Amino acid sequence: MTLQNFFLNAKEDLYLLQIDPNKLGDGLMYEAVDEVNSFPHFYGPDRTFIPLPLDSVVKAEKLTFTNGKFTCSFLTG
């Protein structure tokens, strides 16, 4: 899981965001992780690396780190 692999050193103030991809336009790109999976990355129009538009955030929830795992209702429900 990406959370466990990349964010164990940043356990404070992490939020999981639900994003409306229709509001990101051509700035959203799906890049292959392996032969089966792809992962969305937001670069902004023409890869200008603009911040994520706030109106694209549908839902946000703070992640908690308990018993060696990140949790929030997005991950459990």
N, CA, C, O and CB atoms as a CASP TS submission, in Angstrom:
PFRMAT TS
TARGET T0000
AUTHOR 0000-0000-0000
METHOD Language model
MODEL 1
PARENT N/A
ATOM      1  N   MET     1       0.844  -1.182   0.000  1.00  0.00           N
ATOM      2  CA  MET     1       0.000   0.000   0.000  1.00  0.00           C
ATOM      3  C   MET     1       0.890   1.246   0.000  1.00  0.00           C
ATOM      4  O   MET     1       1.883   1.304   0.725  1.00  0.00           O
ATOM      5  CB  MET     1      -0.960  -0.003   1.225  1.00  0.00           C
ATOM      6  N   THR     2       0.536   2.222  -0.800  1.00  0.00           N
ATOM      7  CA  THR     2       1.314   3.447  -0.924  1.00  0.00           C
ATOM      8  C   THR     2       1.482   4.158   0.411  1.00  0.00           C
ATOM      9  O   THR     2       2.566   4.653   0.718  1.00  0.00           O
ATOM     10  CB  THR     2       0.661   4.378  -1.919  1.00  0.00           C
ATOM     11  N   LEU     3       0.429   4.210   1.198  1.00  0.00           N
ATOM     12  CA  LEU     3       0.526   4.873   2.509  1.00  0.00           C
ATOM     13  C   LEU     3       1.642   4.273   3.348  1.00  0.00           C
ATOM     14  O   LEU     3       2.482   5.002   3.877  1.00  0.00           O
ATOM     15  CB  LEU     3      -0.804   4.770   3.264  1.00  0.00           C
ATOM     16  N   GLN     4       1.657   2.967   3.474  1.00  0.00           N
ATOM     17  CA  GLN     4       2.649   2.291   4.307  1.00  0.00           C
ATOM     18  C   GLN     4       4.054   2.445   3.722  1.00  0.00           C
ATOM     19  O   GLN     4       5.024   2.590   4.466  1.00  0.00           O
ATOM     20  CB  GLN     4       2.296   0.803   4.455  1.00  0.00           C
ATOM     21  N   ASN     5       4.164   2.413   2.402  1.00  0.00           N
ATOM     22  CA  ASN     5       5.480   2.461   1.757  1.00  0.00           C
ATOM     23  C   ASN     5       6.119   3.840   1.756  1.00  0.00           C
ATOM     24  O   ASN     5       7.342   3.952   1.841  1.00  0.00           O
ATOM     25  CB  ASN     5       5.363   1.983   0.352  1.00  0.00           C
ATOM     26  N   PHE     6       5.317   4.887   1.660  1.00  0.00           N
ATOM     27  CA  PHE     6       5.889   6.213   1.452  1.00  0.00           C
ATOM     28  C   PHE     6       5.639   7.234   2.559  1.00  0.00           C
ATOM     29  O   PHE     6       6.307   8.268   2.592  1.00  0.00           O
ATOM     30  CB  PHE     6       5.370   6.752   0.201  1.00  0.00           C
ATOM     31  N   PHE     7       4.707   6.978   3.454  1.00  0.00           N
ATOM     32  CA  PHE     7       4.331   8.012   4.410  1.00  0.00           C
ATOM     33  C   PHE     7       4.509   7.633   5.874  1.00  0.00           C
ATOM     34  O   PHE     7       3.971   8.314   6.747  1.00  0.00           O
ATOM     35  CB  PHE     7       2.928   8.384   4.187  1.00  0.00           C
ATOM     36  N   LEU     8       5.235   6.586   6.164  1.00  0.00           N
ATOM     37  CA  LEU     8       5.433   6.191   7.559  1.00  0.00           C
ATOM     38  C   LEU     8       6.183   7.241   8.366  1.00  0.00           C
ATOM     39  O   LEU     8       5.995   7.329   9.580  1.00  0.00           O
ATOM     40  CB  LEU     8       6.179   4.883   7.622  1.00  0.00           C
ATOM     41  N   ASN     9       7.024   8.033   7.725  1.00  0.00           N
ATOM     42  CA  ASN     9       7.773   9.075   8.432  1.00  0.00           C
ATOM     43  C   ASN     9       6.982  10.368   8.581  1.00  0.00           C
ATOM     44  O   ASN     9       7.451  11.310   9.219  1.00  0.00           O
ATOM     45  CB  ASN     9       9.069   9.358   7.707  1.00  0.00           C
ATOM     46  N   ALA    10       5.806  10.422   8.009  1.00  0.00           N
ATOM     47  CA  ALA    10       4.975  11.633   8.080  1.00  0.00           C
ATOM     48  C   ALA    10       3.596  11.263   8.606  1.00  0.00           C
ATOM     49  O   ALA    10       2.597  11.400   7.899  1.00  0.00           O
ATOM     50  CB  ALA    10       4.862  12.322   6.683  1.00  0.00           C
ATOM     51  N   LYS    11       3.546  10.804   9.824  1.00  0.00           N
ATOM     52  CA  LYS    11       2.295  10.284  10.386  1.00  0.00           C
ATOM     53  C   LYS    11       1.343  11.373  10.864  1.00  0.00           C
ATOM     54  O   LYS    11       0.177  11.089  11.140  1.00  0.00           O
ATOM     55  CB  LYS    11       2.601   9.363  11.530  1.00  0.00           C
ATOM     56  N   GLU    12       1.807  12.594  10.968  1.00  0.00           N
ATOM     57  CA  GLU    12       0.973  13.704  11.443  1.00  0.00           C
ATOM     58  C   GLU    12       0.405  14.477  10.254  1.00  0.00           C
ATOM     59  O   GLU    12       1.054  14.619   9.218  1.00  0.00           O
ATOM     60  CB  GLU    12       1.790  14.653  12.362  1.00  0.00           C
ATOM     61  N   ASP    13      -0.797  14.963  10.423  1.00  0.00           N
ATOM     62  CA  ASP    13      -1.425  15.862   9.450  1.00  0.00           C
ATOM     63  C   ASP    13      -1.492  15.311   8.030  1.00  0.00           C
ATOM     64  O   ASP    13      -1.275  16.048   7.068  1.00  0.00           O
ATOM     65  CB  ASP    13      -0.691  17.152   9.429  1.00  0.00           C
ATOM     66  N   LEU    14      -1.788  14.032   7.894  1.00  0.00           N
ATOM     67  CA  LEU    14      -2.030  13.441   6.580  1.00  0.00           C
ATOM     68  C   LEU    14      -3.535  13.326   6.365  1.00  0.00           C
ATOM     69  O   LEU    14      -4.272  12.918   7.263  1.00  0.00           O
ATOM     70  CB  LEU    14      -1.340  12.046   6.450  1.00  0.00           C
ATOM     71  N   TYR    15      -3.976  13.688   5.174  1.00  0.00           N
ATOM     72  CA  TYR    15      -5.393  13.612   4.838  1.00  0.00           C
ATOM     73  C   TYR    15      -5.563  12.789   3.576  1.00  0.00           C
ATOM     74  O   TYR    15      -4.756  12.873   2.650  1.00  0.00           O
ATOM     75  CB  TYR    15      -6.000  15.022   4.657  1.00  0.00           C
ATOM     76  N   LEU    16      -6.614  11.999   3.548  1.00  0.00           N
ATOM     77  CA  LEU    16      -6.984  11.266   2.349  1.00  0.00           C
ATOM     78  C   LEU    16      -8.085  12.071   1.671  1.00  0.00           C
ATOM     79  O   LEU    16      -9.084  12.419   2.301  1.00  0.00           O
ATOM     80  CB  LEU    16      -7.450   9.791   2.679  1.00  0.00           C
ATOM     81  N   LEU    17      -7.903  12.364   0.390  1.00  0.00           N
ATOM     82  CA  LEU    17      -8.850  13.195  -0.350  1.00  0.00           C
ATOM     83  C   LEU    17      -9.603  12.371  -1.378  1.00  0.00           C
ATOM     84  O   LEU    17      -9.023  11.522  -2.055  1.00  0.00           O
ATOM     85  CB  LEU    17      -8.127  14.355  -1.033  1.00  0.00           C
ATOM     86  N   GLN    18     -10.890  12.625  -1.488  1.00  0.00           N
ATOM     87  CA  GLN    18     -11.679  12.087  -2.588  1.00  0.00           C
ATOM     88  C   GLN    18     -11.795  13.218  -3.601  1.00  0.00           C
ATOM     89  O   GLN    18     -12.271  14.305  -3.274  1.00  0.00           O
ATOM     90  CB  GLN    18     -13.106  11.562  -2.109  1.00  0.00           C
ATOM     91  N   ILE    19     -11.364  12.963  -4.816  1.00  0.00           N
ATOM     92  CA  ILE    19     -11.269  13.996  -5.847  1.00  0.00           C
ATOM     93  C   ILE    19     -12.249  13.705  -6.983  1.00  0.00           C
ATOM     94  O   ILE    19     -12.423  12.553  -7.379  1.00  0.00           O
ATOM     95  CB  ILE    19      -9.827  14.088  -6.393  1.00  0.00           C
ATOM     96  N   ASP    20     -12.884  14.749  -7.499  1.00  0.00           N
ATOM     97  CA  ASP    20     -13.713  14.621  -8.695  1.00  0.00           C
ATOM     98  C   ASP    20     -12.787  14.776  -9.901  1.00  0.00           C
ATOM     99  O   ASP    20     -12.367  15.892 -10.206  1.00  0.00           O
ATOM    100  CB  ASP    20     -14.883  15.692  -8.716  1.00  0.00           C
ATOM    101  N   PRO    21     -12.462  13.689 -10.591  1.00  0.00           N
ATOM    102  CA  PRO    21     -11.511  13.776 -11.699  1.00  0.00           C
ATOM    103  C   PRO    21     -12.008  14.634 -12.854  1.00  0.00           C
ATOM    104  O   PRO    21     -11.203  15.138 -13.637  1.00  0.00           O
ATOM    105  CB  PRO    21     -11.199  12.400 -12.205  1.00  0.00           C
ATOM    106  N   ASN    22     -13.315  14.808 -12.969  1.00  0.00           N
ATOM    107  CA  ASN    22     -13.867  15.635 -14.047  1.00  0.00           C
ATOM    108  C   ASN    22     -13.498  17.103 -13.900  1.00  0.00           C
ATOM    109  O   ASN    22     -13.567  17.859 -14.869  1.00  0.00           O
ATOM    110  CB  ASN    22     -15.373  15.495 -14.089  1.00  0.00           C
ATOM    111  N   LYS    23     -13.109  17.514 -12.704  1.00  0.00           N
ATOM    112  CA  LYS    23     -12.736  18.912 -12.475  1.00  0.00           C
ATOM    113  C   LYS    23     -11.240  19.164 -12.669  1.00  0.00           C
ATOM    114  O   LYS    23     -10.768  20.284 -12.471  1.00  0.00           O
ATOM    115  CB  LYS    23     -13.141  19.327 -11.075  1.00  0.00           C
ATOM    116  N   LEU    24     -10.503  18.138 -13.050  1.00  0.00           N
ATOM    117  CA  LEU    24      -9.056  18.293 -13.208  1.00  0.00           C
ATOM    118  C   LEU    24      -8.630  18.464 -14.656  1.00  0.00           C
ATOM    119  O   LEU    24      -7.482  18.820 -14.922  1.00  0.00           O
ATOM    120  CB  LEU    24      -8.349  17.107 -12.621  1.00  0.00           C
ATOM    121  N   GLY    25      -9.523  18.219 -15.586  1.00  0.00           N
ATOM    122  CA  GLY    25      -9.205  18.406 -16.992  1.00  0.00           C
ATOM    123  C   GLY    25      -8.036  17.560 -17.449  1.00  0.00           C
ATOM    124  O   GLY    25      -7.840  16.435 -16.989  1.00  0.00           O
ATOM    125  N   ASP    26      -7.254  18.129 -18.374  1.00  0.00           N
ATOM    126  CA  ASP    26      -6.137  17.362 -18.933  1.00  0.00           C
ATOM    127  C   ASP    26      -4.924  17.327 -18.012  1.00  0.00           C
ATOM    128  O   ASP    26      -3.886  16.780 -18.382  1.00  0.00           O
ATOM    129  CB  ASP    26      -5.735  17.939 -20.268  1.00  0.00           C
ATOM    130  N   GLY    27      -5.039  17.899 -16.824  1.00  0.00           N
ATOM    131  CA  GLY    27      -3.934  17.860 -15.869  1.00  0.00           C
ATOM    132  C   GLY    27      -3.807  16.540 -15.145  1.00  0.00           C
ATOM    133  O   GLY    27      -2.806  16.297 -14.473  1.00  0.00           O
ATOM    134  N   LEU    28      -4.815  15.673 -15.272  1.00  0.00           N
ATOM    135  CA  LEU    28      -4.792  14.366 -14.622  1.00  0.00           C
ATOM    136  C   LEU    28      -4.246  13.334 -15.594  1.00  0.00           C
ATOM    137  O   LEU    28      -4.722  13.211 -16.723  1.00  0.00           O
ATOM    138  CB  LEU    28      -6.205  13.961 -14.130  1.00  0.00           C
ATOM    139  N   MET    29      -3.250  12.602 -15.146  1.00  0.00           N
ATOM    140  CA  MET    29      -2.649  11.566 -15.987  1.00  0.00           C
ATOM    141  C   MET    29      -2.594  10.259 -15.210  1.00  0.00           C
ATOM    142  O   MET    29      -2.283  10.244 -14.019  1.00  0.00           O
ATOM    143  CB  MET    29      -1.228  11.983 -16.460  1.00  0.00           C
ATOM    144  N   TYR    30      -2.898   9.170 -15.894  1.00  0.00           N
ATOM    145  CA  TYR    30      -2.786   7.840 -15.296  1.00  0.00           C
ATOM    146  C   TYR    30      -1.496   7.216 -15.803  1.00  0.00           C
ATOM    147  O   TYR    30      -1.306   7.036 -17.006  1.00  0.00           O
ATOM    148  CB  TYR    30      -4.032   6.938 -15.642  1.00  0.00           C
ATOM    149  N   GLU    31      -0.615   6.891 -14.869  1.00  0.00           N
ATOM    150  CA  GLU    31       0.691   6.348 -15.233  1.00  0.00           C
ATOM    151  C   GLU    31       0.796   4.905 -14.762  1.00  0.00           C
ATOM    152  O   GLU    31       0.384   4.570 -13.651  1.00  0.00           O
ATOM    153  CB  GLU    31       1.832   7.200 -14.628  1.00  0.00           C
ATOM    154  N   ALA    32       1.348   4.062 -15.615  1.00  0.00           N
ATOM    155  CA  ALA    32       1.459   2.635 -15.322  1.00  0.00           C
ATOM    156  C   ALA    32       2.389   2.391 -14.145  1.00  0.00           C
ATOM    157  O   ALA    32       3.491   2.936 -14.073  1.00  0.00           O
ATOM    158  CB  ALA    32       1.956   1.873 -16.550  1.00  0.00           C
ATOM    159  N   VAL    33       1.919   1.561 -13.227  1.00  0.00           N
ATOM    160  CA  VAL    33       2.736   1.126 -12.099  1.00  0.00           C
ATOM    161  C   VAL    33       3.377  -0.211 -12.459  1.00  0.00           C
ATOM    162  O   VAL    33       4.533  -0.476 -12.127  1.00  0.00           O
ATOM    163  CB  VAL    33       1.883   1.008 -10.790  1.00  0.00           C
ATOM    164  N   ASP    34       2.610  -1.035 -13.138  1.00  0.00           N
ATOM    165  CA  ASP    34       3.085  -2.327 -13.627  1.00  0.00           C
ATOM    166  C   ASP    34       2.219  -2.668 -14.839  1.00  0.00           C
ATOM    167  O   ASP    34       1.573  -1.783 -15.400  1.00  0.00           O
ATOM    168  CB  ASP    34       3.008  -3.459 -12.502  1.00  0.00           C
ATOM    169  N   GLU    35       2.197  -3.913 -15.243  1.00  0.00           N
ATOM    170  CA  GLU    35       1.443  -4.287 -16.446  1.00  0.00           C
ATOM    171  C   GLU    35      -0.072  -4.262 -16.244  1.00  0.00           C
ATOM    172  O   GLU    35      -0.823  -4.290 -17.219  1.00  0.00           O
ATOM    173  CB  GLU    35       1.860  -5.662 -16.898  1.00  0.00           C
ATOM    174  N   VAL    36      -0.523  -4.211 -15.008  1.00  0.00           N
ATOM    175  CA  VAL    36      -1.954  -4.279 -14.720  1.00  0.00           C
ATOM    176  C   VAL    36      -2.505  -2.978 -14.141  1.00  0.00           C
ATOM    177  O   VAL    36      -3.615  -2.570 -14.481  1.00  0.00           O
ATOM    178  CB  VAL    36      -2.228  -5.411 -13.763  1.00  0.00           C
ATOM    179  N   ASN    37      -1.749  -2.337 -13.283  1.00  0.00           N
ATOM    180  CA  ASN    37      -2.244  -1.190 -12.521  1.00  0.00           C
ATOM    181  C   ASN    37      -1.706   0.141 -13.031  1.00  0.00           C
ATOM    182  O   ASN    37      -0.588   0.233 -13.539  1.00  0.00           O
ATOM    183  CB  ASN    37      -1.885  -1.351 -11.069  1.00  0.00           C
ATOM    184  N   SER    38      -2.536   1.166 -12.878  1.00  0.00           N
ATOM    185  CA  SER    38      -2.088   2.532 -13.166  1.00  0.00           C
ATOM    186  C   SER    38      -2.441   3.398 -11.961  1.00  0.00           C
ATOM    187  O   SER    38      -3.311   3.051 -11.162  1.00  0.00           O
ATOM    188  CB  SER    38      -2.745   3.094 -14.487  1.00  0.00           C
ATOM    189  N   PHE    39      -1.756   4.522 -11.848  1.00  0.00           N
ATOM    190  CA  PHE    39      -1.922   5.389 -10.689  1.00  0.00           C
ATOM    191  C   PHE    39      -2.143   6.814 -11.177  1.00  0.00           C
ATOM    192  O   PHE    39      -1.387   7.291 -12.023  1.00  0.00           O
ATOM    193  CB  PHE    39      -0.687   5.309  -9.742  1.00  0.00           C
ATOM    194  N   PRO    40      -3.168   7.513 -10.665  1.00  0.00           N
ATOM    195  CA  PRO    40      -3.425   8.882 -11.121  1.00  0.00           C
ATOM    196  C   PRO    40      -2.445   9.883 -10.503  1.00  0.00           C
ATOM    197  O   PRO    40      -2.148   9.834  -9.309  1.00  0.00           O
ATOM    198  CB  PRO    40      -4.859   9.285 -10.781  1.00  0.00           C
ATOM    199  N   HIS    41      -1.957  10.782 -11.339  1.00  0.00           N
ATOM    200  CA  HIS    41      -1.107  11.885 -10.889  1.00  0.00           C
ATOM    201  C   HIS    41      -1.683  13.178 -11.454  1.00  0.00           C
ATOM    202  O   HIS    41      -2.096  13.224 -12.612  1.00  0.00           O
ATOM    203  CB  HIS    41       0.390  11.684 -11.338  1.00  0.00           C
ATOM    204  N   PHE    42      -1.710  14.214 -10.646  1.00  0.00           N
ATOM    205  CA  PHE    42      -2.188  15.511 -11.119  1.00  0.00           C
ATOM    206  C   PHE    42      -0.999  16.443 -11.300  1.00  0.00           C
ATOM    207  O   PHE    42      -0.276  16.747 -10.352  1.00  0.00           O
ATOM    208  CB  PHE    42      -3.222  16.123 -10.131  1.00  0.00           C
ATOM    209  N   TYR    43      -0.811  16.894 -12.545  1.00  0.00           N
ATOM    210  CA  TYR    43       0.285  17.803 -12.866  1.00  0.00           C
ATOM    211  C   TYR    43      -0.211  19.205 -13.199  1.00  0.00           C
ATOM    212  O   TYR    43       0.554  20.166 -13.120  1.00  0.00           O
ATOM    213  CB  TYR    43       1.089  17.257 -14.027  1.00  0.00           C
ATOM    214  N   GLY    44      -1.467  19.329 -13.566  1.00  0.00           N
ATOM    215  CA  GLY    44      -1.989  20.603 -14.026  1.00  0.00           C
ATOM    216  C   GLY    44      -1.953  20.656 -15.541  1.00  0.00           C
ATOM    217  O   GLY    44      -1.287  19.845 -16.185  1.00  0.00           O
ATOM    218  N   PRO    45      -2.675  21.618 -16.110  1.00  0.00           N
ATOM    219  CA  PRO    45      -2.694  21.744 -17.567  1.00  0.00           C
ATOM    220  C   PRO    45      -1.283  21.928 -18.119  1.00  0.00           C
ATOM    221  O   PRO    45      -0.483  22.691 -17.577  1.00  0.00           O
ATOM    222  CB  PRO    45      -3.584  22.920 -17.990  1.00  0.00           C
ATOM    223  N   ASP    46      -1.001  21.232 -19.179  1.00  0.00           N
ATOM    224  CA  ASP    46       0.310  21.310 -19.843  1.00  0.00           C
ATOM    225  C   ASP    46       1.466  21.049 -18.884  1.00  0.00           C
ATOM    226  O   ASP    46       2.567  21.568 -19.071  1.00  0.00           O
ATOM    227  CB  ASP    46       0.486  22.676 -20.486  1.00  0.00           C
ATOM    228  N   ARG    47       1.210  20.237 -17.854  1.00  0.00           N
ATOM    229  CA  ARG    47       2.233  19.889 -16.855  1.00  0.00           C
ATOM    230  C   ARG    47       2.865  21.133 -16.218  1.00  0.00           C
ATOM    231  O   ARG    47       4.081  21.211 -16.049  1.00  0.00           O
ATOM    232  CB  ARG    47       3.325  19.031 -17.500  1.00  0.00           C
ATOM    233  N   THR    48       2.022  22.086 -15.875  1.00  0.00           N
ATOM    234  CA  THR    48       2.501  23.325 -15.264  1.00  0.00           C
ATOM    235  C   THR    48       2.662  23.205 -13.752  1.00  0.00           C
ATOM    236  O   THR    48       3.088  24.152 -13.090  1.00  0.00           O
ATOM    237  CB  THR    48       1.554  24.458 -15.584  1.00  0.00           C
ATOM    238  N   PHE    49       2.318  22.038 -13.209  1.00  0.00           N
ATOM    239  CA  PHE    49       2.477  21.759 -11.778  1.00  0.00           C
ATOM    240  C   PHE    49       1.772  22.787 -10.897  1.00  0.00           C
ATOM    241  O   PHE    49       2.343  23.316  -9.944  1.00  0.00           O
ATOM    242  CB  PHE    49       3.948  21.715 -11.423  1.00  0.00           C
ATOM    243  N   ILE    50       0.518  23.052 -11.243  1.00  0.00           N
ATOM    244  CA  ILE    50      -0.287  23.962 -10.428  1.00  0.00           C
ATOM    245  C   ILE    50      -0.840  23.205  -9.219  1.00  0.00           C
ATOM    246  O   ILE    50      -0.916  21.977  -9.247  1.00  0.00           O
ATOM    247  CB  ILE    50      -1.446  24.583 -11.268  1.00  0.00           C
ATOM    248  N   PRO    51      -1.226  23.918  -8.159  1.00  0.00           N
ATOM    249  CA  PRO    51      -1.850  23.242  -7.013  1.00  0.00           C
ATOM    250  C   PRO    51      -3.178  22.593  -7.416  1.00  0.00           C
ATOM    251  O   PRO    51      -3.826  23.018  -8.372  1.00  0.00           O
ATOM    252  CB  PRO    51      -2.078  24.243  -5.857  1.00  0.00           C
ATOM    253  N   LEU    52      -3.557  21.588  -6.691  1.00  0.00           N
ATOM    254  CA  LEU    52      -4.835  20.917  -6.910  1.00  0.00           C
ATOM    255  C   LEU    52      -5.966  21.920  -6.679  1.00  0.00           C
ATOM    256  O   LEU    52      -6.007  22.552  -5.624  1.00  0.00           O
ATOM    257  CB  LEU    52      -4.987  19.676  -5.971  1.00  0.00           C
ATOM    258  N   PRO    53      -6.879  22.083  -7.630  1.00  0.00           N
ATOM    259  CA  PRO    53      -7.994  23.015  -7.427  1.00  0.00           C
ATOM    260  C   PRO    53      -8.868  22.565  -6.252  1.00  0.00           C
ATOM    261  O   PRO    53      -9.300  21.413  -6.206  1.00  0.00           O
ATOM    262  CB  PRO    53      -8.847  23.129  -8.713  1.00  0.00           C
ATOM    263  N   LEU    54      -9.123  23.457  -5.320  1.00  0.00           N
ATOM    264  CA  LEU    54      -9.899  23.100  -4.131  1.00  0.00           C
ATOM    265  C   LEU    54     -11.311  22.636  -4.464  1.00  0.00           C
ATOM    266  O   LEU    54     -11.875  21.810  -3.745  1.00  0.00           O
ATOM    267  CB  LEU    54      -9.967  24.277  -3.192  1.00  0.00           C
ATOM    268  N   ASP    55     -11.888  23.156  -5.546  1.00  0.00           N
ATOM    269  CA  ASP    55     -13.249  22.733  -5.885  1.00  0.00           C
ATOM    270  C   ASP    55     -13.307  21.306  -6.419  1.00  0.00           C
ATOM    271  O   ASP    55     -14.397  20.766  -6.612  1.00  0.00           O
ATOM    272  CB  ASP    55     -13.840  23.677  -6.906  1.00  0.00           C
ATOM    273  N   SER    56     -12.160  20.689  -6.661  1.00  0.00           N
ATOM    274  CA  SER    56     -12.140  19.289  -7.093  1.00  0.00           C
ATOM    275  C   SER    56     -12.201  18.323  -5.906  1.00  0.00           C
ATOM    276  O   SER    56     -12.442  17.129  -6.087  1.00  0.00           O
ATOM    277  CB  SER    56     -10.883  19.015  -7.920  1.00  0.00           C
ATOM    278  N   VAL    57     -11.982  18.836  -4.697  1.00  0.00           N
ATOM    279  CA  VAL    57     -12.017  17.991  -3.500  1.00  0.00           C
ATOM    280  C   VAL    57     -13.471  17.785  -3.078  1.00  0.00           C
ATOM    281  O   VAL    57     -14.157  18.732  -2.693  1.00  0.00           O
ATOM    282  CB  VAL    57     -11.186  18.628  -2.335  1.00  0.00           C
ATOM    283  N   VAL    58     -13.927  16.547  -3.155  1.00  0.00           N
ATOM    284  CA  VAL    58     -15.294  16.192  -2.797  1.00  0.00           C
ATOM    285  C   VAL    58     -15.392  15.916  -1.304  1.00  0.00           C
ATOM    286  O   VAL    58     -16.369  16.285  -0.653  1.00  0.00           O
ATOM    287  CB  VAL    58     -15.765  14.970  -3.600  1.00  0.00           C
ATOM    288  N   LYS    59     -14.368  15.264  -0.776  1.00  0.00           N
ATOM    289  CA  LYS    59     -14.376  14.843   0.624  1.00  0.00           C
ATOM    290  C   LYS    59     -12.930  14.741   1.098  1.00  0.00           C
ATOM    291  O   LYS    59     -12.036  14.396   0.325  1.00  0.00           O
ATOM    292  CB  LYS    59     -15.130  13.479   0.808  1.00  0.00           C
ATOM    293  N   ALA    60     -12.714  15.041   2.366  1.00  0.00           N
ATOM    294  CA  ALA    60     -11.376  14.927   2.957  1.00  0.00           C
ATOM    295  C   ALA    60     -11.512  14.376   4.368  1.00  0.00           C
ATOM    296  O   ALA    60     -12.442  14.724   5.096  1.00  0.00           O
ATOM    297  CB  ALA    60     -10.639  16.306   2.969  1.00  0.00           C
ATOM    298  N   GLU    61     -10.581  13.520   4.742  1.00  0.00           N
ATOM    299  CA  GLU    61     -10.596  12.977   6.094  1.00  0.00           C
ATOM    300  C   GLU    61      -9.162  12.787   6.577  1.00  0.00           C
ATOM    301  O   GLU    61      -8.303  12.284   5.854  1.00  0.00           O
ATOM    302  CB  GLU    61     -11.376  11.637   6.145  1.00  0.00           C
ATOM    303  N   LYS    62      -8.932  13.198   7.807  1.00  0.00           N
ATOM    304  CA  LYS    62      -7.606  13.049   8.398  1.00  0.00           C
ATOM    305  C   LYS    62      -7.329  11.572   8.667  1.00  0.00           C
ATOM    306  O   LYS    62      -8.182  10.848   9.180  1.00  0.00           O
ATOM    307  CB  LYS    62      -7.487  13.875   9.705  1.00  0.00           C
ATOM    308  N   LEU    63      -6.128  11.145   8.314  1.00  0.00           N
ATOM    309  CA  LEU    63      -5.698   9.777   8.588  1.00  0.00           C
ATOM    310  C   LEU    63      -5.143   9.689   9.998  1.00  0.00           C
ATOM    311  O   LEU    63      -4.477  10.608  10.474  1.00  0.00           O
ATOM    312  CB  LEU    63      -4.644   9.313   7.561  1.00  0.00           C
ATOM    313  N   THR    64      -5.418   8.594  10.651  1.00  0.00           N
ATOM    314  CA  THR    64      -4.821   8.340  11.958  1.00  0.00           C
ATOM    315  C   THR    64      -3.909   7.130  11.830  1.00  0.00           C
ATOM    316  O   THR    64      -4.141   6.249  11.002  1.00  0.00           O
ATOM    317  CB  THR    64      -5.917   8.109  13.056  1.00  0.00           C
ATOM    318  N   PHE    65      -2.879   7.094  12.646  1.00  0.00           N
ATOM    319  CA  PHE    65      -1.923   5.996  12.621  1.00  0.00           C
ATOM    320  C   PHE    65      -2.036   5.255  13.945  1.00  0.00           C
ATOM    321  O   PHE    65      -1.652   5.773  14.994  1.00  0.00           O
ATOM    322  CB  PHE    65      -0.459   6.509  12.375  1.00  0.00           C
ATOM    323  N   THR    66      -2.568   4.035  13.886  1.00  0.00           N
ATOM    324  CA  THR    66      -2.808   3.240  15.080  1.00  0.00           C
ATOM    325  C   THR    66      -2.349   1.806  14.853  1.00  0.00           C
ATOM    326  O   THR    66      -2.627   1.213  13.810  1.00  0.00           O
ATOM    327  CB  THR    66      -4.297   3.277  15.467  1.00  0.00           C
ATOM    328  N   ASN    67      -1.655   1.262  15.820  1.00  0.00           N
ATOM    329  CA  ASN    67      -1.195  -0.130  15.738  1.00  0.00           C
ATOM    330  C   ASN    67      -0.440  -0.432  14.446  1.00  0.00           C
ATOM    331  O   ASN    67      -0.588  -1.506  13.864  1.00  0.00           O
ATOM    332  CB  ASN    67      -2.375  -1.069  15.859  1.00  0.00           C
ATOM    333  N   GLY    68       0.365   0.527  14.010  1.00  0.00           N
ATOM    334  CA  GLY    68       1.196   0.325  12.826  1.00  0.00           C
ATOM    335  C   GLY    68       0.481   0.458  11.496  1.00  0.00           C
ATOM    336  O   GLY    68       1.037   0.091  10.461  1.00  0.00           O
ATOM    337  N   LYS    69      -0.759   0.982  11.502  1.00  0.00           N
ATOM    338  CA  LYS    69      -1.513   1.135  10.258  1.00  0.00           C
ATOM    339  C   LYS    69      -2.232   2.478  10.222  1.00  0.00           C
ATOM    340  O   LYS    69      -2.633   3.021  11.251  1.00  0.00           O
ATOM    341  CB  LYS    69      -2.524  -0.010  10.098  1.00  0.00           C
ATOM    342  N   PHE    70      -2.382   2.999   8.999  1.00  0.00           N
ATOM    343  CA  PHE    70      -3.189   4.193   8.789  1.00  0.00           C
ATOM    344  C   PHE    70      -4.652   3.781   8.707  1.00  0.00           C
ATOM    345  O   PHE    70      -4.981   2.754   8.114  1.00  0.00           O
ATOM    346  CB  PHE    70      -2.749   4.954   7.503  1.00  0.00           C
ATOM    347  N   THR    71      -5.527   4.584   9.302  1.00  0.00           N
ATOM    348  CA  THR    71      -6.955   4.291   9.223  1.00  0.00           C
ATOM    349  C   THR    71      -7.757   5.570   8.999  1.00  0.00           C
ATOM    350  O   THR    71      -7.337   6.664   9.377  1.00  0.00           O
ATOM    351  CB  THR    71      -7.431   3.582  10.500  1.00  0.00           C
ATOM    352  N   CYS    72      -8.901   5.403   8.385  1.00  0.00           N
ATOM    353  CA  CYS    72      -9.938   6.420   8.249  1.00  0.00           C
ATOM    354  C   CYS    72     -11.145   5.717   7.637  1.00  0.00           C
ATOM    355  O   CYS    72     -11.024   4.592   7.153  1.00  0.00           O
ATOM    356  CB  CYS    72      -9.456   7.652   7.362  1.00  0.00           C
ATOM    357  N   SER    73     -12.295   6.362   7.653  1.00  0.00           N
ATOM    358  CA  SER    73     -13.505   5.697   7.154  1.00  0.00           C
ATOM    359  C   SER    73     -13.430   5.382   5.662  1.00  0.00           C
ATOM    360  O   SER    73     -14.077   4.438   5.208  1.00  0.00           O
ATOM    361  CB  SER    73     -14.720   6.563   7.427  1.00  0.00           C
ATOM    362  N   PHE    74     -12.660   6.146   4.887  1.00  0.00           N
ATOM    363  CA  PHE    74     -12.497   5.848   3.457  1.00  0.00           C
ATOM    364  C   PHE    74     -11.896   4.456   3.268  1.00  0.00           C
ATOM    365  O   PHE    74     -12.262   3.735   2.341  1.00  0.00           O
ATOM    366  CB  PHE    74     -11.603   6.913   2.775  1.00  0.00           C
ATOM    367  N   LEU    75     -10.980   4.090   4.147  1.00  0.00           N
ATOM    368  CA  LEU    75     -10.254   2.828   4.003  1.00  0.00           C
ATOM    369  C   LEU    75     -11.015   1.635   4.568  1.00  0.00           C
ATOM    370  O   LEU    75     -10.734   0.492   4.209  1.00  0.00           O
ATOM    371  CB  LEU    75      -8.913   2.931   4.680  1.00  0.00           C
ATOM    372  N   THR    76     -11.973   1.894   5.444  1.00  0.00           N
ATOM    373  CA  THR    76     -12.683   0.791   6.082  1.00  0.00           C
ATOM    374  C   THR    76     -14.117   0.632   5.598  1.00  0.00           C
ATOM    375  O   THR    76     -14.728  -0.410   5.832  1.00  0.00           O
ATOM    376  CB  THR    76     -12.682   0.983   7.561  1.00  0.00           C
ATOM    377  N   GLY    77     -14.654   1.614   4.946  1.00  0.00           N
ATOM    378  CA  GLY    77     -16.063   1.535   4.564  1.00  0.00           C
ATOM    379  C   GLY    77     -16.253   1.741   3.157  1.00  0.00           C
ATOM    380  O   GLY    77     -17.385   1.706   2.675  1.00  0.00           O
TER
END
